[in-house]
Amino acid sequence: MGPQVSPGRLKGAIAPGVQPKPAVREVLNSLRRIVRSLRVASRTAEQRVGLSGAQLFVLQCLARRSPCSVNELATRTATDQSSVSVVVSRLVSAGYVRRAVSKADRRRVELTLTAAGRQLLAAAPEVAQDRLLSALESLSKPDLQALSRILAQVVETAEVAGVTPALFFEDAPTLVARTRGSRRDD
């Protein structure tokens, strides 16, 4: 559990006995549904193929188009380069992704799936991040901009703007990789 926060410390905290507005409950329930679907998908991925949802999402993005750089992969996953780099390093260590210097540009490092990575994807479940990205992309430009602005305001007011956004459920220090019939704990 996180640190205890005294009720007077949070700006605008709801006083004891006061019920949140119905719209607040609806928004929280929507966020809970999104986070729950991502968590359940991540657990399913761990159980079925031994990877976190974030690791599987990165593999699936690589399967759609590779070779690519870490920066290109960060763009495709809609996250920052450092978060993707951590996940890629775990996948390289597990043998699912290969890093190689580009033949066309020796300054560029390209990422590709290995045979083991392609085989793992064949048995992998659907990635919830794909559904979330698709749902967000389906919004009209004004709605997406409004949602972005409002969520940024909530993040700022909740005093979590300084928290580095990472790929969903990729906090574990090691890859959970499993091979058929055995388990490898790093």
C-alpha positions, 0 to 999 in steps of 0.5 A, spaced: 500 500 500 502 507 498 503 512 504 497 514 508 495 521 506 491 525 511 484 528 509 486 535 509 492 534 505 489 533 498 486 539 495 478 538 494 478 532 498 471 530 499 469 531 506 467 524 510 460 523 509 459 527 503 457 522 497 461 524 490 457 526 484 454 521 480 458 523 474 464 522 478 462 515 480 461 514 472 468 516 470 471 512 476 467 506 474 469 507 466 477 508 469 476 502 473 473 498 467 479 500 463 484 498 468 481 492 470 481 489 462 488 491 462 490 487 468 486 481 466 489 481 459 496 482 462 495 476 467 492 472 461 498 473 457 502 471 463 499 465 464 498 463 457 505 465 454 509 467 460 510 475 458 506 481 461 501 484 457 506 490 455 511 485 453 506 481 449 504 488 446 511 490 444 512 483 440 505 484 437 507 491 434 514 488 432 510 483 428 506 488 424 512 491 422 519 490 423 525 491 423 524 498 426 528 502 431 526 503 439 523 510 437 519 507 432 516 502 436 515 507 442 511 511 437 507 505 435 506 503 442 504 511 444 509 511 449 516 514 451 522 511 448 525 509 455 519 505 457 519 501 450 527 500 451 526 497 458 521 492 455 525 490 449 531 489 453 527 484 457 525 481 450 532 480 447 534 477 454 529 472 453 530 471 446 524 473 443 527 479 439 533 481 436 537 487 436 542 488 430 546 494 426 542 496 420 546 494 414 543 501 410 545 505 416 550 503 421 548 508 426 541 505 426 539 499 431 534 495 428 529 490 432 526 484 429 522 478 432 526 471 433 523 465 431 522 464 438 518 470 438 514 468 432 512 462 435 510 465 442 505 470 438 502 464 435 499 461 442 498 468 445 492 471 447 489 478 444 492 484 447 488 489 451 492 495 449 490 494 441 483 495 443 484 501 447 488 504 442 483 502 437 477 505 441 481 512 442 483 512 435 475 511 433 474 518 437 472 524 433 478 529 433 474 534 437 472 528 442 479 526 443 482 533 444 477 534 449 479 527 453 486 529 452 485 536 455 480 533 461 485 527 463 491 532 463 487 536 468 485 531 472 492 528 472 495 535 474 489 536 480 491 529 482 498 531 483 500 525 479 503 529 473 510 528 475 509 520 475 513 517 469 508 514 464 510 507 462 507 501 459 501 498 462 503 493 468 510 493 466 513 494 473 516 487 474 523 487 474 524 481 470 521 477 465 516 472 467 518 468 461 516 460 461 518 455 456 513 449 455 514 444 461 518 448 465 519 455 468 525 460 468 525 465 474 530 470 473 
